[in-house]
Amino acid sequence: MNAYSPTSRAANPEEVSFQVDRSSLSNYKQGLSPELDSKSPMGTRRRVDDYMVREDEDEGDDDINSLAMLTDPMIKFDFEGETILYVKDSRGVTPSSQKFIGRLERLAKKLSAINNEMREEEPESLWKRCYYSLKDYLTPLSKRPRHHRINKVVVSLNSCSELDDEGIKALTAFIATMERLTHLEFEVKNTGATDQSLAFMSSLLGQLKLLTYFYVDFSGCQITNEGLYILANTLKEKVNIQEVWLRFSWCKDEAISNEGLTAISKSLEHCTQLRVLLLEFNGQSQIASKGLSSVMTAVQKSASIRKLYLYFERSQASDNFLTYAGETLPKLKRLEVFGLNLSNSNYITAKGVEKLEKGLQAAGSIRHGLYLYLGGVLGMVEREKMKKNMDALSASRKLKAYVMELE
């Protein structure tokens, strides 16, 4: 029996949403048929087998692993409609016991087994690939298991004091079963994550074949160049990725340097569809002009970039980088938005800022947004001059968004 076949089909399955109540879950635990209330205007009722994964008897029948019940007292798994999953905390800490992690790992194994059963052999020709793509598109949403309907996952577990590599390993294994993800946001700021966690994240990235939006935030964690090398090796294979947001600010011991940033930059050269890039490495004082210049080289080679944000407060960037940026910006013919934060970078002078200004003046495609943060790097006279020039540029371009912070 196919556990995922509906007992009835709605006219438009995408308009159907469902809610499992607690009494129904209790009935399911006792082996009774659960009830599922439909919010569809047609009053469609369906099986909930695809929502539920029962624990093996030898592991104890007091737990039911379920996408509907996967909420720990300190971690919430919330669904928005049929396609979006939010993972967030409510108390700022995560469970220290292995029970929750074990439950998540077992669920991931079961969902992976479902994926393996449903996965068809690789088509032998282009026409077969087209056929299976069309077949997949026409398959009613209601016939897919729930984890196959999810195309967006947002993880927000910031400042969870007990979240470590083991917890992130279980979480990434669970997310990896959602093979149709196109959008992933993963925030674990100020946790116990290390390079090992970034390795698990990199493995997850490699498994999500349809992903086009990738956002990670490991700020305040124990990340070094070694973790970035691993991430870079996976990123270079994501040739169809369109948006990449990488935040590694204020990482402990300031262990990220030019080498790590250069590795990330070189991997992005392979992302020929890249349209949006944000690199935020604030507080990493070992990053200098060499690493930052490698970023400008990468986006120039990708040629498709539309929005570029480079946030490197307290770096060792010098006039050399600003000169190179000024030369490169006019060559980015599709660039519409540019953001730069080099606040409190002590090796920048008015000479370098002047080169940047000239580049911005010549970069006629920047018409949607300009964000400049250069506080603490210029004297009073230079600040007034630059503000006047950039204000004039904003007015002439009629920029939709403009921010200038020089104090």
C-alpha positions in Angstrom: 0.0 0.0 0.0 1.3 3.4 -0.9 1.3 5.4 2.4 1.2 8.7 0.5 -1.9 8.2 -1.7 -4.8 10.4 -0.7 -8.2 8.9 -0.1 -9.6 11.7 -2.2 -8.2 14.4 -4.5 -9.0 18.1 -4.4 -9.6 20.0 -7.6 -6.6 22.2 -6.8 -4.3 20.4 -4.3 -2.1 23.4 -3.8 -5.0 25.2 -2.1 -5.4 22.5 0.5 -3.8 22.9 4.0 -4.2 20.6 7.0 -4.0 20.6 10.7 -3.4 17.5 12.9 -4.9 17.8 16.4 -3.4 16.3 19.6 -6.3 13.8 20.1 -5.7 12.5 16.6 -2.1 12.0 17.3 -2.9 10.1 20.5 -5.3 7.9 18.5 -2.5 7.2 16.0 -0.2 6.2 18.8 -2.8 3.7 20.0 -3.1 2.2 16.5 -6.4 3.9 15.7 -7.2 5.8 12.6 -6.3 9.5 13.1 -8.5 12.4 12.0 -7.2 15.2 9.8 -9.2 18.4 9.5 -9.0 20.0 6.1 -9.1 23.8 5.6 -9.9 23.3 1.9 -13.2 24.9 0.8 -14.0 21.4 -0.7 -13.6 19.8 2.8 -11.1 17.3 1.5 -10.0 14.7 4.1 -6.7 12.8 3.7 -4.6 10.2 5.3 -1.8 11.5 7.6 0.6 8.7 7.1 2.9 11.0 5.2 3.0 13.4 8.2 3.9 10.6 10.6 6.9 8.4 11.2 6.3 5.9 14.0 9.2 4.8 16.2 10.4 1.2 15.9 9.1 -0.9 18.7 12.6 -1.8 19.9 13.3 1.9 20.4 10.3 2.3 22.6 6.7 3.2 21.5 6.4 6.2 23.7 7.8 8.5 21.0 6.3 9.3 17.7 8.6 11.0 15.2 6.5 13.3 13.1 6.8 16.4 11.0 3.7 17.5 12.9 5.1 16.8 16.3 8.8 17.6 15.9 8.7 20.3 18.5 11.0 20.2 21.5 10.2 22.3 24.6 13.0 24.6 23.5 12.9 24.2 19.7 9.9 24.8 17.5 9.3 23.4 14.0 6.6 25.6 12.4 5.0 25.1 9.0 3.7 27.9 6.8 1.3 26.3 4.3 2.7 23.2 2.7 6.0 24.5 1.4 7.9 26.4 4.2 9.4 25.1 7.4 10.7 27.4 10.2 13.1 26.0 12.9 13.5 28.4 15.8 14.1 28.5 19.5 12.1 30.2 22.2 14.4 30.2 25.3 17.8 30.8 23.9 19.1 27.3 24.8 18.7 23.9 23.2 18.3 20.6 25.0 21.5 19.1 26.3 20.1 15.5 26.3 20.6 13.1 23.4 16.9 12.3 23.2 15.9 15.1 20.9 19.0 14.7 18.7 18.4 11.0 18.5 14.7 11.5 17.5 15.8 13.9 14.8 18.4 11.5 13.5 16.0 8.6 13.3 13.4 10.7 11.5 16.1 11.7 9.0 17.0 8.1 8.3 13.3 7.1 7.8 12.7 10.1 5.4 15.9 9.2 3.6 14.6 5.6 3.1 11.4 7.0 1.7 13.4 9.2 -0.7 15.4 6.1 -1.9 12.2 4.1 -2.5 10.7 6.9 -4.5 13.8 7.9 -6.5 13.8 6.7 -10.1 16.9 5.8 -12.1 18.8 8.6 -13.8 17.3 9.1 -17.3 19.6 8.1 -20.2 18.9 10.9 -22.5 17.9 14.6 -22.7 14.4 13.6 -23.8 13.9 11.3 -20.9 15.1 14.1 -18.5 12.5 16.4 -20.1 9.8 13.7 -19.7 10.5 13.1 -16.0 10.7 16.9 -15.4 7.3 17.3 -16.9 5.9 14.3 -15.1 7.2 15.7 -11.8 5.6 19.1 -12.6 2.2 17.6 -13.3 2.2 15.3 -10.3 -0.4 16.6 -7.9 1.1 18.1 -4.8 -1.1 16.0 -2.6 0.5 12.8 -3.8 4.0 13.7 -2.5 5.1 13.1 1.1 5.1 16.2 3.1 8.9 16.6 3.2 8.9 16.6 -0.6 6.5 19.6 -0.6 8.8 21.8 1.4 10.8 24.1 -0.8 12.0 26.6 1.8 13.6 26.1 5.2 14.5 28.9 7.6 16.6 28.0 10.6 17.0 30.6 13.4 18.8 29.2 16.4 20.9 32.2 17.4 22.5 32.4 20.9 21.5 28.8 21.7 24.2 28.2 24.3 24.1 24.4 24.1 23.8 24.0 20.3 27.0 22.3 19.2 28.4 20.3 16.2 26.4 17.2 17.1 23.1 19.0 17.1 23.9 20.8 13.8 24.8 17.4 12.3 21.4 16.0 13.2 19.6 19.1 11.9 21.4 19.2 8.6 20.8 15.5 8.0 17.1 16.1 8.6 17.0 19.1 6.2 18.9 17.0 3.6 15.8 14.8 3.2 13.9 17.7 1.8 15.3 17.3 -1.7 13.2 19.9 -3.4 14.5 22.8 -1.4 15.3 25.9 -3.4 15.7 28.3 -0.5 17.8 27.7 2.7 18.5 30.1 5.5 20.6 28.8 8.3 21.4 31.1 11.3 23.3 29.7 14.3 25.0 32.9 15.6 26.9 32.8 18.9 26.6 29.0 19.4 29.1 26.2 19.9 29.4 25.6 16.2 32.9 25.0 14.9 34.5 24.1 11.5 32.9 20.7 11.9 29.5 22.3 11.8 30.4 24.2 8.7 31.5 20.8 7.1 28.0 19.4 7.8 26.5 22.5 6.3 28.7 22.1 3.2 27.6 18.5 2.9 24.0 19.6 3.0 24.6 22.3 0.4 26.0 19.6 -1.9 23.0 17.4 -1.5 20.4 20.1 -2.3 20.5 19.9 -6.1 17.7 22.5 -6.7 19.0 25.2 -4.3 19.2 28.7 -5.7 19.2 30.7 -2.5 21.8 30.0 0.2 22.1 32.1 3.4 24.3 31.1 6.4 25.3 33.0 9.5 28.0 31.5 11.7 28.9 34.9 13.3 30.4 34.6 16.8 31.3 30.9 16.3 34.6 29.1 16.2 35.1 29.2 12.5 38.6 29.3 10.9 40.0 29.1 7.4 39.7 25.3 7.4 35.9 25.5 7.6 35.9 28.0 4.7 38.0 25.7 2.6 35.4 23.0 3.0 32.6 25.3 2.1 34.4 26.6 -0.9 34.9 23.1 -2.3 31.1 22.6 -2.3 30.2 26.1 -3.5 32.2 25.8 -6.7 29.9 22.9 -7.7 26.8 25.0 -7.3 26.9 26.5 -10.8 23.2 27.4 -10.8 23.1 29.2 -7.4 21.6 32.7 -7.8 21.9 34.2 -4.3 24.7 33.6 -1.7 24.7 35.3 1.7 27.7 34.4 3.9 28.0 35.9 7.4 31.1 35.1 9.5 31.5 38.3 11.6 33.2 38.5 15.0 34.3 34.8 14.9 36.3 33.8 17.9 40.1 34.4 17.8 39.7 36.3 14.5 41.0 33.1 12.8 39.7 33.9 9.3 42.3 35.5 7.0 43.0 36.3 3.3 43.4 32.6 2.5 39.9 31.6 3.6 38.3 34.5 1.9 40.3 33.9 -1.3 39.1 30.2 -1.3 35.5 31.4 -1.1 36.1 33.9 -3.8 37.6 31.4 -6.3 34.7 29.1 -5.7 32.3 31.8 -6.7 34.0 32.2 -10.0 32.2 29.0 -11.0 28.7 30.3 -10.1 27.9 31.8 -13.5 24.2 32.5 -12.5 25.1 34.4 -9.3 23.0 37.6 -9.0 23.2 38.5 -5.3 26.3 38.2 -3.1 26.8 39.3 0.5 30.0 38.6 2.3 30.1 39.8 5.9 33.3 39.3 7.8 33.2 42.1 10.3 35.8 42.0 13.0 38.2 39.7 11.2 41.3 41.7 11.4 43.5 39.2 9.5 41.6 40.0 6.2 43.4 42.6 4.1 43.4 44.0 0.5 44.6 40.8 -1.0 41.5 38.8 0.1 39.1 41.6 -0.7 40.5 42.1 -4.1 40.0 38.4 -4.9 36.3 39.0 -4.3 36.2 41.8 -6.9 38.0 39.5 -9.4 35.5 36.7 -8.8 32.4 38.8 -9.4 33.9 40.3 -12.5 34.4 36.8 -13.9 30.9 35.7 -13.0 29.6 38.7 -15.0 26.0 38.2 -13.8 26.1 40.0 -10.4 23.4 42.5 -9.7 23.7 43.1 -6.0 27.0 43.1 -4.2 27.5 43.7 -0.4 31.0 43.6 1.1 31.0 44.2 4.9 34.5 44.0 6.4 34.6 46.4 9.4 37.9 46.5 11.3 39.8 44.8 8.4 43.3 45.6 7.3 42.0 46.8 3.9 44.1 49.6 2.5 44.1 52.0 -0.4 45.2 49.2 -2.7 41.8 47.5 -2.4 39.9 50.7 -2.9 41.9 51.5 -6.0 41.2 48.0 -7.4 37.5 48.3 -6.5 37.3 51.6 -8.2 38.7 50.1 -11.4 36.4 47.0 -11.2 33.0 48.5 -10.4 32.5 50.2 -13.9 33.2 46.7 -15.5 30.2 45.2 -13.6 27.7 46.1 -16.3 24.7 44.6 -14.5 25.5 45.8 -11.0 22.5 47.7 -9.6 23.2 47.7 -5.9 26.6 48.1 -4.1 27.3 48.0 -0.3 30.7 48.5 1.3 31.6 48.6 5.0 35.2 49.3 5.9 34.6 51.2 9.1 37.5 51.4 11.5 39.9 50.0 8.9 43.1 51.9 9.9 45.0 51.6 6.6 42.6 53.6 4.4 43.3 57.2 3.5 41.7 59.9 1.5 43.7 58.8 -1.6 42.1 55.4 -1.7 38.6 56.8 -1.0 39.1 59.2 -4.0 39.8 56.2 -6.2 36.6 54.5 -5.0 34.6 57.7 -5.7 35.8 57.8 -9.3 34.8 54.2 -9.8 31.3 54.8 -8.4 30.9 57.8 -10.6 31.8 55.7 -13.7 29.6 52.7 -12.6 26.5 53.9 -14.3 24.5 50.7 -13.7 24.3 51.4 -9.9 20.9 52.9 -9.9 19.0 51.0 -7.2 21.0 51.2 -4.1 24.3 52.5 -2.6 25.4 51.7 1.0 28.7 53.1 2.2 30.1 52.8 5.7 33.5 54.3 6.2 33.3 55.6 9.8 36.6 56.2 11.5 38.8 56.2 8.3 38.7 59.8 7.2 39.4 63.2 8.6 36.8 66.0 8.9 37.7 67.7 5.6 37.7 64.4 3.6 34.4 63.3 5.1 32.6 66.5 4.1 34.1 66.3 0.6 33.1 62.7 0.1 29.6 63.2 1.5 29.0 66.1 -0.9 30.2 64.0 -3.9 28.1 61.0 -3.0 25.0 63.0 -2.2 25.4 64.6 -5.7 25.7 61.1 -7.2 22.6 59.9 -5.4 20.6 62.8 -6.6 21.8 62.5 -10.2 21.1 58.7 -10.3 17.8 59.0 -8.4 18.9 56.1 -6.2 16.0 54.2 -4.7 18.1 53.5 -1.5 21.1 55.4 -0.3 23.0 55.2 3.0 26.2 57.1 3.8 27.9 56.8 7.2 31.2 58.5 7.7 31.3 59.2 11.4 
